[in-house]
């Protein structure tokens, strides 16, 4: 196996690992312990409660920013990450449309 082939194989393996690690277990779910921790951090020492819609809009803005960064990287890895982020954005948009 040549160095070029090893590098290509390594890229495939890393890409699969990233895809596996960054996938949402249930793409229609935006709840759970992480959701509550984030809510607590945002609302620390505040008398107001953040709504589900506000949480989703904040997450949507964050993901859109990350998407722009990955789309700006003109590499295969950048496009693969952008595809993952795009799926997450669609999930958030779906949830926002249901509210």
N, C-alpha and C positions, 0 to 999 in steps of 0.2 A: 504494500500500500504506500502510495506516495504521500508526501507532506500535504499536497493540495487536496488529495482525497481524504486524509485524516482531518484537515481543517473543515472540509465540507461536512463530514460525518459529525464532527464536534458541533458545528452550527445547527445541524438538524436535531441533535440531542438536546442542546441548550434551548432551542426553540420549543421543543416538546415539553421540557421541564417548565419553562415560563408559562406556556399555555395551560399546563396542568395546575400550576401553583396559583395562577391569577383567575382561573375560572370561578364564577359564582356557583356554589353548589346548586342552588335553585334560582335561576335567573329572574323569576317573578317575585322573589323574596327580598325585601330590604328591611329586615327586622333582625332581632337577635341581640346577643350581648354587645357586639360592636356598635350597633345602632344606639343602644342605651348609653354606652360609654361616651360616644360622640355627642349625644344630646346633653349629657352631664357636663362635658367639657365646654360646650358652647354656652350653656345657660348658667354656668358657675356664678353664684352670688347674684342671681337675677330673680326678680319676682315674677317675671313673665315666662310663659311656657312657649317653646318653639313648636310649631305645628308640623305635621307630617309633610305637608306641601312645601313648607320652608326648608325642611331637611332635604327633600328631594331636589328642590331647585338649587340648593347649595352644592349637592353632590353632582348635579348636572353641569353646573358651571365649572367645577373642579375637573370633571372628566373631559369637558370640551377644551379646557386649557391644555391638559395632558395630550389630547388628540392632536392639537395643533403642533405641539412639540414633536411628537412622533412622525407626523406627516412631513414636517420640515427636514427630518433626517431621511435623506434619499438612499436608504439601504433596505435590504430585504427584512432585516430585523425590525427596523422602524415601521415598515408597512405591516408586519405581522402583529406588532404591539398595537398599532393603530386599529387593526381589525378587531382585536380583543376589546379595546376601549369603545369602539363603535357599537359592539354588541351590548356592552354595559349601558351605553347612552340610550340605545333603543329600549332597553328594559326600564330605565328611569322614565323615559318619555311615555311608555305604555302605562306605567303606574300613575304618572301625572294626569294622563287623559282619563283615567278611571276616577280621579278625585272630583 
